[in-house]
Amino acid sequence: MISSALRPRSLVIALIVLAGLLASVSPAAAGGHDRRLEVLTFNIHHGAGEDGVLDLERVATVIEDSGADVIAMQEVDRHFSARSEWVDQPAWFAERLDMHVTYAANLDLDPLNPGEPRRQYGTAILSRHPIMDSRNTLLPMYPGQEQRGLLEATIRVRSNTVVVANTHLTHNNDAERQEQADKVVEVLGGRDVPTVVTGDLNATPDAPEIQTLTGVWDDVWAEVGVGPGYTYDAVNPTKRIDYVLHSSQVEARAAEVISTGASDHLPVLAVLDVPAS
């Protein structure tokens, strides 16, 4: 659902969607059967903005203003270190935004002192709709590299379920990233269920590993985005490395890169229609 608040960003998205609906409305949508779902992917850089300041409220405001129903977040700390003031960030965002949350710790370290929480770093999915189930699959990792994962959440959107997946592929090894993309396809590909794949994929659309993924799922920005869709870095974006992809059961309506200094990445908002069961 498009946010009812008259914010400039939301208004632009609403006008784009309205134009698309007037131009071509599917029979299912005309009958009110499809469900609107707004999905935001956002690498939050553990809450530190381009100015180096840790400010979770600034990140939360960007999410709130976007009107998104589901948020896929990368680089999320949970009691990780002093850099994020030891905060349980998934819980903080869930409470601040009044959303359901699931979290995957791809780094899971012992506490500095006995009895303290484990120090974790990974990905999170927030949702206005109920999260029915979730799981995390660890992706291929080369020696000396950082562990990455694929977080899946099964979300109930009224009468249907949608799988939303969130990942953060490696940034410094093309071969490793290709193996990670292959694993994502192995885990998620071929399912007969509406699926949305999101994340910071750390590669541009022409890279072989991205083409591996877009050979299975459609790229929302390539379908309905306007302009280059650059997401990195936030101050002077020159690369599109953050994505929302979807299966054939889902229809893309609109997409927007949101301008913000709340992180070193810019978030991508996708407006989708998912089928009712």
Helices and strands as residue ranges (DSSP letters): H 8-23, H 27-30, E 35-43, G 45-47, H 56-66, E 70-78, G 82-84, H 89-97, E 100-109, E 119-127, E 131-138, E 149-157, E 160-168, H 174-188, E 195-200, H 208-214, E 218-219, H 220-224, E 242-246, E 251-257, E 268-274
